[in-house]
Amino acid sequence: MVLDRPWLSLADAERQQLDKIASALKQRIDPRFGLEGFRIVDQQPVEPQAWQNIGRRAVYFGEPLAQATLYEVLALGNCTAVFSEPLAQLAHNEAAKQKLWKALQQMFARD
């Protein structure tokens, strides 16, 4: 999971939203995920080309990037990624949550 700012700067509500997403991935998509299955990275500036070293899959939460479409599964070198709006906005946007969930299901179904 890639954030556009450091973990310590997140509000409690943003951390809770991220925890809910991680729990949903673990419970509904792949129960083999443990806490070690997730890594939270703050990447500044966020350059999708640099994501090749982040891992096989990434979910970005932050300000939209010009070169990325929100809630679509994208191939960035060796990394498959989904871009989401910032966690604070996502928490209050049910339609965006549904789009994110569908994109995550698609991304993890590609194995």
MIFI-379690 format. One record per residue: x, y, z of N, C-alpha, C, O, CB in turn; residue number from 0; residue in three letters. Coordinates in Angstrom, 1 decimal, always signed. Atoms other than C-alpha are relative to their C-alpha. Glycine has a CB too. Example, Ala and Ser with C-alpha at 12.3 -4.5 7.8 and 13.67 -1.06 7.14 Angstrom:
% residues 2
SITE    n.X    n.Y    n.Z   ca.X   ca.Y   ca.Z    c.X    c.Y    c.Z    o.X    o.Y    o.Z   cb.X   cb.Y   cb.Z   n res
SITE   +0.9   -1.2   +0.0  +12.3   -4.5   +7.8   +0.9   +1.2   +0.0   +1.9   +1.2   +0.7   -1.0   +0.0   +1.2   0 ALA
SITE   -0.9   -1.1   +0.0  +13.7   -1.1   +7.1   -0.8   +1.1   +0.8   -0.3   +2.2   +0.9   +0.4   +0.5   -1.4   1 SER
This chain:
% residues 111
SITE    n.X    n.Y    n.Z   ca.X   ca.Y   ca.Z    c.X    c.Y    c.Z    o.X    o.Y    o.Z   cb.X   cb.Y   cb.Z   n res
SITE   +0.9   -1.2   +0.0   +0.0   +0.0   +0.0   +0.9   +1.2   +0.0   +1.8   +1.3   +0.8   -1.0   +0.0   +1.2   0 MET
SITE   -0.9   -1.2   +0.2   +1.5   +3.3   -1.1   -0.8   +1.2   +0.4   -1.9   +1.4   -0.1   +0.5   +0.1   -1.5   1 VAL
SITE   +0.6   -1.2   -0.4   +0.6   +6.5   +0.6   +0.8   +1.2   -0.6   +2.0   +1.1   -0.8   -0.1   +0.1   +1.6   2 LEU
SITE   -0.7   -1.2   +0.5   +1.4  +10.0   -0.7   +0.6   +0.9   +1.1   +1.1   +1.9   +0.8   -0.9   +0.8   -0.9   3 ASP
SITE   -0.6   -0.7   -1.2   +2.5  +11.1   +2.8   +0.3   -1.0   +1.1   -0.2   -2.1   +1.1   -1.0   +1.1   +0.5   4 ARG
SITE   -0.5   +1.0   -1.1   +4.1   +9.5   +5.9   -1.2   -0.5   +0.8   -2.2   +0.2   +1.1   +1.0   +0.7   +0.9   5 PRO
SITE   +0.9   +0.7   -0.8   +2.1   +7.1   +8.0   -0.4   +0.9   +1.3   -1.5   +1.0   +1.6   +0.5   -1.4   +0.5   6 TRP
SITE   +0.2   -0.8   -1.2   +2.5   +9.3  +11.1   -0.8   +1.2   -0.2   -1.4   +1.8   +0.8   +1.3   +0.4   +0.6   7 LEU
SITE   +0.8   -1.2   +0.3   +0.7  +12.2   +9.4   -1.4   -0.3   -0.2   -2.3   +0.6   -0.4   +0.6   +0.7   -1.1   8 SER
SITE   +1.4   +0.4   +0.2   -2.5  +10.2   +8.9   -0.8   +0.2   +1.2   -0.4   +0.0   +2.3   -0.1   -1.5   -0.5   9 LEU
SITE   +0.9   -0.2   -1.1   -5.5  +11.0  +11.0   -0.5   -1.4   +0.4   -0.3   -2.4   -0.3   -1.2   +0.9   -0.4  10 ALA
SITE   +0.5   +1.4   -0.5   -7.0   +8.1  +13.1   -1.0   -0.5   -1.0   -1.0   -1.8   -1.2   -0.6   +0.2   +1.4  11 ASP
SITE   +1.0   +0.5   +0.9   -9.9   +7.9  +10.7   +0.6   -0.6   -1.3   +0.1   -1.6   -1.8   -1.0   +1.1   -0.4  12 ALA
SITE   -0.6   +0.5   +1.2   -7.6   +7.4   +7.8   +0.7   -1.3   +0.3   +0.7   -2.2   -0.6   +1.1   +1.1   -0.5  13 GLU
SITE   -0.7   +1.3   -0.4   -5.6   +4.7   +9.6   -1.1   -1.1   +0.1   -0.8   -2.2   -0.2   +0.7   +0.2   +1.3  14 ARG
SITE   +1.1   +0.9   -0.1   -8.9   +3.0  +10.4   -0.5   -0.5   -1.3   -0.8   -1.7   -1.5   -1.2   +0.5   +0.9  15 GLN
SITE   +0.5   +0.4   +1.3  -10.0   +3.1   +6.8   +1.0   -0.9   -0.7   +0.6   -1.9   -1.3   -0.1   +1.3   -0.9  16 GLN
SITE   -1.0   +0.8   +0.6   -6.7   +1.6   +5.7   +0.0   -1.4   +0.7   +0.2   -2.4   +0.0   +1.4   +0.6   +0.2  17 LEU
SITE   +0.2   +1.2   -0.7   -7.1   -1.1   +8.4   -1.2   -0.8   -0.5   -1.1   -2.1   -0.7   -0.1   +0.2   +1.5  18 ASP
SITE   +1.2   +0.7   +0.6  -10.6   -2.0   +7.0   +0.3   -0.6   -1.3   -0.1   -1.7   -1.6   -1.1   +1.0   +0.0  19 LYS
SITE   -0.3   +0.5   +1.4   -9.2   -2.3   +3.5   +0.9   -1.2   +0.1   +0.7   -2.2   -0.6   +0.7   +1.1   -0.8  20 ILE
SITE   -0.9   +1.2   -0.2   -6.4   -4.6   +4.7   -0.7   -1.2   +0.5   -0.4   -2.3   +0.1   +1.2   +0.4   +0.9  21 ALA
SITE   +0.8   +1.1   -0.6   -8.8   -6.7   +6.7   -0.8   -0.6   -1.0   -1.0   -1.9   -1.1   -0.8   +0.5   +1.2  22 SER
SITE   +0.8   +0.5   +1.0  -11.1   -7.0   +3.8   +0.8   -0.9   -1.0   +0.3   -1.9   -1.5   -0.8   +1.1   -0.8  23 ALA
SITE   -0.8   +0.7   +0.9   -8.3   -8.1   +1.5   +0.4   -1.4   +0.6   +0.3   -2.4   +0.0   +1.3   +0.7   -0.3  24 LEU
SITE   -0.5   +1.2   -0.7   -7.1  -10.7   +4.1   -1.2   -1.0   +0.1   -1.0   -2.2   -0.2   +0.5   +0.3   +1.3  25 LYS
SITE   +1.1   +0.9   -0.2  -10.6  -12.1   +4.8   -0.7   -0.4   -1.2   -1.1   -1.6   -1.3   -1.0   +0.7   +0.9  26 GLN
SITE   +0.8   +0.4   +1.1  -12.3  -12.0   +1.5   +0.7   -0.3   -1.3   +0.2   -1.1   -2.1   -0.9   +1.2   -0.3  27 ARG
SITE   -0.7   +0.3   +1.2   -9.7  -12.1   -1.2   +1.0   -1.2   +0.2   +1.0   -2.1   -0.6   +0.7   +1.2   -0.5  28 ILE
SITE   -1.0   +1.0   -0.3   -6.9  -14.2   +0.3   +0.3   -0.2   +1.5   +1.0   +0.6   +2.0   +1.3   +0.3   -0.8  29 ASP
SITE   -0.2   +0.1   -1.4   -7.1  -15.5   +3.8   +1.4   -0.4   +0.5   +1.7   -0.3   +1.7   -0.9   -1.1   +0.6  30 PRO
SITE   -1.4   +0.3   -0.4   -3.4  -16.5   +3.7   +0.8   +1.3   +0.3   +1.8   +1.2   +0.9   +0.7   -0.7   -1.1  31 ARG
SITE   -0.7   -1.3   -0.3   -2.5  -12.8   +4.0   +0.1   +0.1   +1.5   -0.9   -0.1   +2.2   -0.7   +1.2   -0.6  32 PHE
SITE   -0.2   -0.4   -1.3   -1.1  -11.9   +7.3   +0.5   +1.4   +0.0   +0.6   +2.0   -1.0   +1.0   -1.0   +0.8  33 GLY
SITE   -0.5   -1.4   +0.0   +0.2   -8.6   +8.5   +1.3   +0.1   -0.8   +1.6   +1.2   -1.4   +0.3   +0.4   +1.5  34 LEU
SITE   -1.2   -0.1   +0.8   +3.5   -9.5   +6.9   -0.3   +0.0   -1.5   +0.6   +0.3   -2.3   +0.9   -1.2   +0.3  35 GLU
SITE   +0.4   +0.0   +1.4   +1.6   -9.7   +3.6   -0.2   +1.5   -0.6   -0.3   +1.7   -1.8   -1.2   -0.7   -0.3  36 GLY
SITE   +0.2   -1.4   +0.3   +1.3   -5.9   +3.6   +1.2   +0.8   +0.4   +1.8   +0.6   +1.4   -1.3   +0.6   +0.6  37 PHE
SITE   -1.0   -0.9   -0.4   +3.8   -3.2   +3.5   -0.5   +1.4   -0.4   -1.0   +1.6   -1.5   +1.4   -0.3   -0.8  38 ARG
SITE   +0.4   -1.4   +0.2   +3.0   +0.5   +3.8   +1.2   +0.8   -0.3   +2.1   +0.9   +0.5   -0.8   +0.5   +1.2  39 ILE
SITE   -1.1   -0.8   +0.5   +5.2   +2.8   +1.9   -0.5   +1.4   -0.3   -1.5   +1.6   -0.9   +0.7   -0.6   -1.3  40 VAL
SITE   +0.4   -1.4   +0.5   +5.1   +6.6   +1.6   +1.1   +0.3   -1.0   +2.3   +0.4   -0.7   +0.0   +1.0   +1.2  41 ASP
SITE   -0.9   -0.3   +1.2   +6.6   +7.5   -1.7   -0.2   +1.5   -0.4   -1.3   +1.8   -0.9   -0.3   -1.0   -1.2  42 GLN
SITE   +0.1   -1.4   +0.4   +7.3  +11.2   -2.3   +1.2   +0.4   -0.7   +2.3   +0.2   -0.3   -0.2   +0.8   +1.3  43 GLN
SITE   +1.3   -0.1   +0.7   +7.1  +12.3   -4.9   -0.4   -1.4   -0.6   +0.4   -2.3   -0.7   +0.1   +1.0   -1.2  44 PRO
SITE   +0.5   +1.3   +0.5   +4.9   +9.5   -6.2   +0.2   -0.1   -1.5   -0.4   +0.6   -2.2   -1.5   -0.2   +0.4  45 VAL
SITE   -0.3   +0.2   +1.5   +6.3   +8.3   -9.5   -0.3   -1.4   -0.3   +0.5   -2.3   +0.1   +1.5   +0.4   -0.3  46 GLU
SITE   +0.4   +1.4   +0.3   +4.6   +5.2  -10.8   +1.1   -0.8   -0.7   +1.2   -2.0   -0.5   -1.2   +0.0   -0.9  47 PRO
SITE   -1.1   +0.7   +0.7   +7.7   +4.4  -12.9   +1.0   -0.6   +1.0   +1.6   -1.7   +0.8   +0.8   +0.9   -0.9  48 GLN
SITE   -0.9   +0.5   -1.1   +9.6   +3.9   -9.6   -0.6   -1.2   +0.7   +0.1   -1.8   +1.6   +0.4   +1.1   +0.9  49 ALA
SITE   +0.7   +1.0   -0.8   +7.1   +1.3   -8.4   +0.5   -1.4   -0.3   +0.1   -2.4   +0.3   -1.4   +0.1   -0.2  50 TRP
SITE   -0.5   +1.3   +0.4   +8.9   -1.6  -10.1   +0.7   -0.7   +1.2   +0.7   -1.9   +1.2   +0.9   +0.1   -1.2  51 GLN
SITE   -0.7   +0.6   -1.1  +10.8   -2.1   -6.9   -0.9   -0.1   +1.3   -0.5   -0.6   +2.3   +1.2   +0.7   +0.4  52 ASN
SITE   +0.9   +0.0   -1.2   +7.8   -1.8   -4.5   -0.5   -1.4   +0.2   -0.7   -1.8   +1.4   -1.2   +0.9   -0.2  53 ILE
SITE   +0.6   +1.3   -0.2   +6.4   -5.3   -5.1   -0.8   -0.4   -1.2   -0.9   +0.4   -2.2   -0.8   -0.1   +1.2  54 GLY
SITE   +0.8   +0.5   +1.2   +4.1   -7.3   -7.4   -1.3   +0.8   -0.1   -1.7   +1.0   -1.2   -0.4   -1.5   +0.3  55 ARG
SITE   +1.3   -0.8   +0.0   +1.0   -5.3   -6.4   +0.1   +1.2   +0.9   +0.8   +1.1   +1.9   -1.2   -0.9   +0.4  56 ARG
SITE   +0.0   -1.2   -0.9   +0.4   -1.9   -5.0   -1.4   +0.7   -0.1   -2.1   +0.7   -1.2   +1.1   +1.0   -0.5  57 ALA
SITE   +1.2   -0.8   +0.0   -2.6   +0.2   -4.0   +0.4   +1.4   +0.5   +1.0   +1.5   +1.6   -1.1   -0.6   +1.0  58 VAL
SITE   -0.4   -1.3   -0.3   -2.0   +3.9   -4.0   -1.2   +0.8   +0.6   -2.3   +0.8   +0.0   +0.6   +0.7   -1.3  59 TYR
SITE   +1.0   -0.9   -0.6   -4.0   +6.3   -1.7   +0.6   +1.4   +0.0   +1.6   +1.6   +0.7   -0.4   -0.5   +1.4  60 PHE
SITE   -0.5   -1.4   +0.0   -3.4  +10.0   -2.4   -0.6   +0.8   -1.1   -1.6   +0.4   -1.7   +1.5   +0.0   -0.1  61 GLY
SITE   +0.5   -0.9   +1.0   -3.9  +12.9   -4.6   +0.2   -0.6   -1.4   +1.2   -1.3   -1.7   +0.8   +1.4   +0.0  62 GLU
SITE   +0.0   +0.6   +1.3   -4.7  +11.8   -8.2   +1.2   +0.4   -0.8   +1.7   +1.6   -0.7   -1.2   +0.3   -0.8  63 PRO
SITE   -1.1   -0.3   +0.9   -1.8  +11.6  -10.6   -0.5   +0.1   -1.4   -1.4   -0.6   -1.8   +1.1   -1.2   +0.1  64 LEU
SITE   +0.4   -0.3   +1.3   -2.1  +12.9  -14.1   +0.0   -1.3   -0.9   -0.8   -1.4   -1.7   +0.9   +1.1   -0.6  65 ALA
SITE   -0.2   +1.2   +0.9   -0.9   +9.6  -15.7   -0.8   -1.2   +0.5   -0.6   -2.3   -0.1   +1.5   -0.3   +0.0  66 GLN
SITE   +0.7   +1.2   -0.5   -3.2   +7.3  -13.7   -1.5   +0.3   +0.1   -2.0   +1.4   +0.3   +0.5   -0.3   +1.4  67 ALA
SITE   +1.4   +0.0   -0.1   -6.9   +6.5  -13.8   -0.4   -0.6   +1.3   +0.0   -1.7   +1.6   -0.7   -0.7   -1.3  68 THR
SITE   +0.4   +0.5   -1.3   -8.6   +6.0  -10.5   -0.8   -1.3   -0.2   -1.6   -1.4   -1.1   -0.9   +1.0   +0.8  69 LEU
SITE   +0.8   +1.2   -0.1  -10.0   +2.5   -9.7   +0.1   -0.9   -1.3   -0.9   -1.6   -1.6   -1.4   +0.3   +0.3  70 TYR
SITE   -0.3   +0.9   +1.1   -8.5   +0.7  -12.8   +1.3   -0.7   +0.3   +2.2   -0.1   +0.9   +0.1   +0.8   -1.4  71 GLU
SITE   -1.2   +0.8   -0.3   -5.9   -2.1  -12.6   +1.0   +0.4   -1.1   +0.7   +0.3   -2.3   -0.3   -1.5   -0.1  72 VAL
SITE   -1.1   -0.4   +1.0   -2.7   -0.8  -14.3   +1.2   -0.8   +0.2   +1.6   -1.2   +1.3   +0.2   +1.5   +0.2  73 LEU
SITE   -1.3   +0.7   +0.0   +0.5   -2.5  -15.2   +1.1   +1.1   +0.0   +1.1   +1.9   -0.9   +0.2   -1.0   -1.2  74 ALA
SITE   -1.1   -0.9   -0.1   +3.6   -0.5  -14.1   +1.3   -0.8   +0.1   +1.8   -1.0   +1.2   -0.2   +1.0   +1.2  75 LEU
SITE   -1.2   +0.8   +0.0   +6.6   -2.5  -15.1   -0.4   -1.4   +0.6   -1.3   -2.0   +0.1   +1.1   +0.6   +0.8  76 GLY
SITE   +0.3   +1.2   -0.7   +6.6   -5.5  -12.8   -1.1   +0.0   +1.0   -1.4   -1.0   +1.7   +1.3   -0.5   +0.6  77 ASN
SITE   +1.0   -0.3   -1.0   +4.0   -4.0  -10.6   -1.4   +0.2   -0.6   -1.5   +0.9   -1.6   +0.4   +1.2   +0.9  78 CYS
SITE   +1.4   -0.2   +0.3   +0.2   -4.2  -10.9   -0.5   +0.9   +1.1   -0.4   +0.7   +2.3   -0.8   -1.3   -0.1  79 THR
SITE   +0.4   -1.0   -1.0   -1.4   -1.2   -9.3   -1.4   +0.5   -0.2   -2.0   +0.4   -1.3   +0.9   +1.2   +0.0  80 ALA
SITE   +1.3   -0.6   +0.0   -4.7   +0.4   -8.4   +0.2   +1.4   +0.7   +0.8   +1.4   +1.8   -1.2   -0.8   +0.7  81 VAL
SITE   -0.1   -1.4   -0.6   -4.9   +4.2   -7.7   -1.4   +0.3   +0.6   -2.4   +0.2   +0.0   +0.4   +1.0   -1.1  82 PHE
SITE   +1.2   -0.4   -0.7   -7.4   +5.5   -5.2   +0.1   +1.5   +0.4   +1.2   +2.0   +0.5   -0.3   -0.9   +1.2  83 SER
SITE   -0.1   -1.3   -0.6   -8.3   +8.9   -3.9   +0.5   +0.0   +1.4   +0.7   -1.1   +1.9   -1.5   +0.7   -0.1  84 GLU
SITE   -0.6   +0.0   -1.4   -6.9  +10.0   -0.5   -1.0   -0.7   +0.9   -2.2   -0.7   +0.8   +0.2   +1.4   +0.5  85 PRO
SITE   +0.8   +0.8   -0.9   -8.1   +7.9   +2.4   -1.1   +0.9   +0.7   -2.2   +0.4   +0.9   +0.9   -0.5   +1.1  86 LEU
SITE   +1.0   -0.8   -0.6   -9.9  +10.9   +4.0   -1.2   +0.2   -0.9   -2.4   +0.3   -0.4   +0.6   +1.4   +0.3  87 ALA
SITE   +1.1   -0.2   +0.9  -12.1  +11.4   +0.9   -0.7   -1.4   -0.2   -1.9   -1.4   -0.3   +0.5   +0.5   -1.4  88 GLN
SITE   +0.6   +1.4   +0.2  -12.6   +7.6   +0.4   -0.9   -0.4   +1.1   -1.9   -1.0   +0.8   +1.2   -1.0   -0.2  89 LEU
SITE   +0.8   +0.3   -1.1  -14.0   +7.3   +3.8   -1.5   +0.4   -0.1   -2.4   -0.2   +0.5   +0.6   +0.5   +1.3  90 ALA
SITE   +1.4   -0.6   +0.2  -17.1   +9.4   +2.8   -0.6   -0.2   -1.4   -1.5   +0.5   -1.7   +0.1   +1.4   +0.4  91 HIS
SITE   +0.4   +0.2   +1.3  -17.5   +8.1   -0.7   -0.4   -1.4   -0.3   +0.5   -2.2   -0.7   +1.0   +0.6   -1.0  92 ASN
SITE   +0.4   +1.4   +0.2  -19.5   +4.9   -1.0   +0.2   -0.5   -1.4   +0.6   -1.7   -1.6   -1.5   -0.2   +0.4  93 GLU
SITE   -0.2   +0.4   +1.4  -19.4   +4.8   -4.8   +1.5   -0.3   -0.3   +1.8   -1.2   -1.0   -0.5   +1.1   -1.0  94 ALA
SITE   -1.4   +0.3   +0.2  -15.6   +5.1   -4.7   +0.5   -1.2   +0.7   +1.3   -2.0   +0.2   +0.8   +1.3   +0.5  95 ALA
SITE   -0.4   +1.2   -0.7  -15.3   +2.4   -2.1   -0.4   -1.3   -0.8   +0.4   -2.2   -0.9   -0.7   -0.1   +1.4  96 LYS
SITE   +0.4   +1.1   +0.8  -17.3   +0.1   -4.4   +0.9   -0.2   -1.2   +1.3   -1.3   -1.6   -1.4   +0.2   -0.4  97 GLN
SITE   -0.9   +0.1   +1.2  -15.1   +0.9   -7.4   +1.4   -0.5   +0.4   +2.0   -1.3   -0.3   +0.2   +1.4   -0.6  98 LYS
SITE   -1.2   +0.5   -0.5  -12.0   +0.3   -5.3   +0.0   -1.5   +0.2   +0.9   -2.2   -0.1   +0.5   +0.8   +1.3  99 LEU
SITE   +0.2   +1.4   -0.3  -13.3   -3.0   -4.1   +0.0   -0.9   -1.3   +0.7   -1.9   -1.3   -1.2   -0.3   +0.8 100 TRP
SITE   +0.0   +0.8   +1.3  -14.0   -4.2   -7.7   +1.4   +0.0   -0.6   +1.8   -1.1   -1.1   -1.0   +0.7   -0.9 101 LYS
SITE   -1.3   +0.0   +0.6  -10.6   -3.1   -8.9   +1.0   -0.9   +0.8   +1.8   -1.6   +0.2   +0.6   +1.5   +0.1 102 ALA
SITE   -0.8   +0.9   -0.8   -8.9   -4.9   -6.0   -0.3   -1.5   -0.3   +0.6   -2.3   -0.3   -0.2   +0.3   +1.5 103 LEU
SITE   +0.3   +1.4   +0.3  -10.8   -8.1   -6.7   +0.6   -0.4   -1.4   +1.1   -1.5   -1.6   -1.6   -0.1   -0.1 104 GLN
SITE   -0.6   +0.3   +1.3   -9.7   -7.8  -10.4   +1.5   -0.2   +0.1   +2.1   -1.1   -0.5   -0.3   +1.1   -1.0 105 GLN
SITE   -1.4   +0.1   -0.1   -6.1   -7.2   -9.4   +0.5   -1.3   +0.6   +1.4   -1.9   +0.1   +0.5   +1.2   +0.8 106 MET
SITE   -0.4   +1.2   -0.6   -5.9  -10.1   -7.1   -0.4   -1.3   -0.7   +0.1   -2.4   -0.4   -0.5   +0.0   +1.4 107 PHE
SITE   +0.5   +1.1   +0.8   -7.8  -12.4   -9.5   +1.0   -0.4   -1.1   +0.9   -1.4   -1.7   -1.3   +0.2   -0.6 108 ALA
SITE   -0.9   +0.2   +1.1   -4.9  -12.1  -12.0   +1.1   -1.0   +0.3   +2.0   -1.3   -0.5   +0.6   +1.3   -0.3 109 ARG
SITE   -1.1   +1.0   -0.4   -2.7  -14.7  -10.1   -0.1   -1.3   -0.8   +0.7   -2.2   -0.6   -0.1   -0.3   +1.4 110 ASP
